[in-house]
Amino acid sequence: MRHELSLFLIDAGELLQHVSRIVYRGSPLHYGRSSTNRYDDPTRSYGVLYLGPDLPTALMESVFHKHQWLADTTRSITLQEVQGRMVRAVGVLCDLRLADLTAPGVMAGYFGLNLEQLASRDYTHTQQVSTQVHAMLGDDGLPLYDGVLYPSRNNYPAKSIALFERAEAKVRVIKDIDLVDHVDWPGFVATYRIGVEPDPGPVEPDDEAS
């Protein structure tokens, strides 16, 4: 397969963020194989971990990723949900090599996708992209990429990371931080006009891949 994709390098020593439920505190990072997320493997042969470079992107691509913005323009979350979430500070131990899907000409020119297909809640096309990138090998026969850098659907123009399971030795959890204690949580609530509701109400379960 041709491999002219742009390389995006995340240097060792950088910190990334992943939002999870507090029940997973202290557990290893989970590389989901549910095939229900945007860049999952549709055949479930490898897992994918979703990371953000900052708290707003990590939250918008996890807690709020199923929000129907056309039906409800307000953003709200229950206090119970906030208290049940934590942020995993993920340290990069070795350089991460990502296929840069945000580079000019990549989605349209290389993969033949348009914006609607890229941002759709039908993940057929983006999961095919994941499969193609995962299969790309260099001249030495080794995998070219540890994952993909892609445009955040819910926090555009920010960028998100889908990390392939084979790169799990390159990252580790540095600290689990309760969401309410995260230094950037108050700023996120103010900037994104998030309403924190005192009434807990029903909480829809989701999987650890979110």
C-alpha positions as CSV (number, residue, x, y, z in Angstrom):
1,M,0.0,0.0,0.0
2,R,1.3,3.5,-0.8
3,H,2.2,5.5,2.3
4,E,2.5,9.2,1.6
5,L,0.7,10.2,4.8
6,S,2.1,13.1,6.8
7,L,3.7,12.1,10.1
8,F,2.7,13.8,13.3
9,L,5.2,13.2,16.1
10,I,4.3,13.5,19.8
11,D,7.6,13.6,21.8
12,A,8.4,11.5,24.8
13,G,7.7,13.5,28.0
14,E,4.4,15.0,26.7
15,L,1.2,14.6,28.7
16,L,-2.1,13.5,27.1
17,Q,-5.6,13.2,28.8
18,H,-8.3,10.5,28.8
19,V,-11.6,10.9,30.6
20,S,-12.8,7.7,32.3
21,R,-15.1,6.5,35.1
22,I,-13.7,6.5,38.7
23,V,-14.3,2.7,38.9
24,Y,-11.3,2.3,36.6
25,R,-9.0,4.2,39.0
26,G,-5.6,2.5,39.1
27,S,-6.4,0.1,36.3
28,P,-4.4,-0.2,33.1
29,L,-5.4,1.9,30.1
30,H,-8.2,0.3,28.2
31,Y,-7.9,-0.2,24.4
32,G,-11.4,-0.8,23.3
33,R,-12.4,-3.4,20.8
34,S,-16.1,-2.7,20.7
35,S,-16.1,-1.4,17.1
36,T,-18.5,1.3,18.3
37,N,-16.2,4.3,18.3
38,R,-15.0,6.5,15.4
39,Y,-11.6,4.9,14.7
40,D,-12.2,1.5,16.2
41,D,-11.2,-1.6,14.2
42,P,-14.5,-2.9,12.7
43,T,-13.1,-6.5,12.9
44,R,-12.1,-6.1,16.6
45,S,-8.6,-7.5,16.0
46,Y,-6.9,-4.6,17.7
47,G,-7.9,-2.1,20.4
48,V,-7.9,1.7,20.3
49,L,-7.5,4.2,23.0
50,Y,-8.8,7.8,22.6
51,L,-6.8,10.7,24.0
52,G,-7.0,14.4,23.9
53,P,-4.2,17.0,24.2
54,D,-6.2,19.0,26.7
55,L,-9.2,18.6,29.0
56,P,-11.8,20.4,26.8
57,T,-11.1,18.1,23.9
58,A,-11.0,15.0,26.0
59,L,-14.3,15.9,27.6
60,M,-16.1,16.9,24.4
61,E,-15.0,13.7,22.7
62,S,-16.1,11.5,25.6
63,V,-18.7,12.8,28.0
64,F,-20.4,14.9,25.3
65,H,-19.7,12.9,22.2
66,K,-23.2,11.6,21.9
67,H,-25.0,14.9,22.5
68,Q,-27.5,15.8,19.8
69,W,-26.6,19.5,19.3
70,L,-29.4,20.2,16.7
71,A,-32.0,19.0,19.1
72,D,-30.6,20.5,22.3
73,T,-28.0,23.3,22.1
74,T,-27.5,23.4,25.9
75,R,-24.7,21.5,27.5
76,S,-25.4,20.1,30.9
77,I,-24.1,17.3,33.1
78,T,-25.4,16.0,36.5
79,L,-23.3,16.5,39.6
80,Q,-23.4,12.7,40.0
81,E,-21.8,12.3,36.6
82,V,-19.1,14.8,37.4
83,Q,-18.3,13.0,40.6
84,G,-18.2,9.7,38.8
85,R,-15.6,10.8,36.3
86,M,-11.8,11.2,36.5
87,V,-9.1,12.4,34.1
88,R,-6.2,10.0,33.4
89,A,-3.0,12.0,32.9
90,V,-1.2,9.8,30.3
91,G,2.5,10.3,30.0
92,V,4.3,9.6,26.6
93,L,7.3,7.4,27.4
94,C,8.5,7.0,23.8
95,D,7.8,9.2,20.7
96,L,4.4,8.5,19.2
97,R,4.2,8.3,15.4
98,L,0.7,9.3,14.3
99,A,-0.7,9.4,10.8
100,D,-1.9,13.1,10.5
101,L,-5.4,12.9,9.1
102,T,-5.7,16.7,9.6
103,A,-3.0,17.5,7.0
104,P,-4.1,19.1,3.8
105,G,-5.3,16.7,1.1
106,V,-5.2,13.6,3.3
107,M,-8.9,12.9,3.8
108,A,-10.1,14.0,0.3
109,G,-7.0,13.3,-1.7
110,Y,-5.7,10.1,-0.1
111,F,-8.8,8.4,1.4
112,G,-11.4,10.0,-0.9
113,L,-13.7,11.1,2.0
114,N,-15.7,14.3,2.3
115,L,-16.6,16.2,5.5
116,E,-19.9,14.6,5.9
117,Q,-18.4,11.1,5.9
118,L,-15.6,12.2,8.2
119,A,-17.9,13.8,10.8
120,S,-20.9,11.4,10.4
121,R,-22.1,9.3,13.4
122,D,-22.0,6.4,11.0
123,Y,-18.4,5.3,11.6
124,T,-18.0,3.0,8.6
125,H,-15.7,5.3,6.7
126,T,-13.5,6.4,9.6
127,Q,-13.1,2.8,10.8
128,Q,-11.9,1.8,7.3
129,V,-9.3,4.6,7.6
130,S,-8.2,3.1,10.9
131,T,-7.8,-0.3,9.4
132,Q,-5.8,1.1,6.4
133,V,-3.4,3.1,8.6
134,H,-2.9,0.2,11.0
135,A,-1.9,-2.0,8.1
136,M,0.7,0.4,6.6
137,L,4.3,-0.9,6.8
138,G,7.6,0.8,6.2
139,D,10.4,-0.6,4.0
140,D,11.7,-2.5,7.0
141,G,8.4,-4.3,7.3
142,L,7.5,-2.7,10.6
143,P,4.3,-0.7,11.3
144,L,4.6,2.9,10.2
145,Y,2.1,4.4,12.7
146,D,1.1,4.1,16.3
147,G,-2.3,5.6,15.7
148,V,-4.0,8.6,14.0
149,L,-4.3,12.3,14.7
150,Y,-7.8,13.4,13.6
151,P,-10.0,16.5,13.8
152,S,-12.2,16.6,16.8
153,R,-15.9,16.5,15.8
154,N,-17.2,18.2,19.0
155,N,-14.3,20.5,19.7
156,Y,-13.2,21.6,16.2
157,P,-10.6,22.8,15.3
158,A,-8.9,20.9,18.1
159,K,-7.3,17.5,17.3
160,S,-7.7,14.2,18.9
161,I,-5.7,11.0,19.0
162,A,-6.7,7.4,18.4
163,L,-3.8,5.2,19.7
164,F,-3.5,1.7,18.5
165,E,-3.1,-1.1,21.1
166,R,0.3,-2.1,19.7
167,A,1.7,1.2,21.1
168,E,0.6,0.5,24.7
169,A,4.2,0.3,25.9
170,K,4.8,3.8,24.8
171,V,2.4,5.4,27.2
172,R,1.3,5.0,30.9
173,V,-1.0,6.6,33.4
174,I,0.9,9.2,35.5
175,K,-2.0,10.1,37.7
176,D,-5.7,9.7,38.0
177,I,-7.4,13.0,38.9
178,D,-11.0,13.4,39.9
179,L,-12.7,15.5,37.3
180,V,-14.0,18.0,39.9
181,D,-10.4,18.5,41.1
182,H,-8.8,19.0,37.7
183,V,-7.2,22.4,37.4
184,D,-8.9,23.0,34.1
185,W,-12.4,21.9,35.1
186,P,-13.7,25.4,36.3
187,G,-12.4,27.0,33.1
188,F,-14.0,24.4,31.0
189,V,-17.4,24.9,32.7
190,A,-17.2,28.6,32.2
191,T,-15.8,28.7,28.7
192,Y,-18.1,26.0,27.3
193,R,-21.1,27.2,29.3
194,I,-21.7,23.9,31.0
195,G,-24.6,23.5,33.4
196,V,-24.0,21.2,36.3
197,E,-27.4,19.9,37.5
198,P,-27.9,19.0,41.2
199,D,-30.6,16.5,40.3
200,P,-28.7,13.3,39.4
201,G,-31.4,11.7,37.2
202,P,-30.7,8.6,35.2
203,V,-27.1,8.0,34.0
204,E,-26.7,6.2,30.7
205,P,-23.9,3.7,30.9
206,D,-21.1,3.8,28.4
207,D,-18.0,1.8,27.7
208,E,-14.4,2.5,28.7
209,A,-13.5,3.3,25.1
210,S,-15.3,6.6,25.2
